[in-house]
Amino acid sequence: MPPSHPGKPLTPIEAAIPPLLQSLPQMLEVEAVPMEQALGRIVGSDVAAPINVPPHATARWMAMH
């Protein structure tokens, strides 16, 4: 596929990732806050659902209907 901006070479992904990661703010500490105060904040740890939501394979179900 030709580049969408002829004449301007694309940056290789290997060269683009390090400056991108360096531009992100560092998370210095994790604190617990009530859900009402969590809007706009970043989750500081993994979140996992205790059950599958939805409880079925959506892609397969959609293909059948």
C-alpha positions as a printed Julia matrix, in Angstrom:
65×3 Matrix{Float64}:
   0.0     0.0    0.0
   1.52    3.37  -0.97
   2.01    6.0    1.75
  -0.85    8.48   2.16
   1.61   11.43   2.15
   3.86   11.07  -0.92
   7.32   12.54  -0.47
   7.31   12.27   3.33
   8.81    8.95   4.47
   7.06    7.06   7.24
   8.87    6.59  10.54
   9.6     2.91  11.23
   7.64    1.61  14.22
  10.88    0.67  16.02
  11.98    4.32  15.84
   8.56    5.77  16.72
   7.85    3.82  19.93
  10.71    5.06  22.22
   9.93    8.8   21.87
   6.23    8.05  22.27
   6.81    6.15  25.52
   9.14    8.88  26.82
   6.44   11.51  26.2
   3.94    9.74  28.48
   3.66   10.98  32.07
   5.22    8.72  34.68
   2.87    7.16  37.22
   4.63    7.89  40.49
   2.22    6.32  42.96
  -1.06    4.43  43.15
  -3.85    5.58  45.41
  -7.32    4.23  46.12
 -10.17    6.64  45.44
 -13.95    6.22  45.57
 -15.56    5.38  42.22
 -17.24    8.8   42.17
 -13.8    10.46  42.11
 -12.25    8.1   39.54
 -13.49    9.87  36.39
 -10.54   10.98  34.26
  -8.01    8.96  36.25
  -5.86    6.03  35.12
  -6.22    2.56  36.62
  -2.98    1.68  38.42
  -3.38   -2.11  38.31
  -4.98   -4.84  36.23
  -8.77   -5.13  36.35
 -10.46   -8.47  35.69
 -14.15   -9.34  35.61
 -15.16  -12.22  37.91
 -17.44  -13.57  35.13
 -17.51  -13.41  31.33
 -19.55  -10.42  30.15
 -21.46  -11.22  28.0
 -21.57  -14.88  29.03
 -21.26  -16.09  25.42
 -18.93  -15.73  22.45
 -20.32  -12.56  20.86
 -18.57  -12.91  17.48
 -19.93  -16.41  16.96
 -23.43  -15.37  18.03
 -23.39  -12.36  15.69
 -22.28  -14.51  12.75
 -25.26  -16.81  13.26
 -27.86  -14.0   13.25
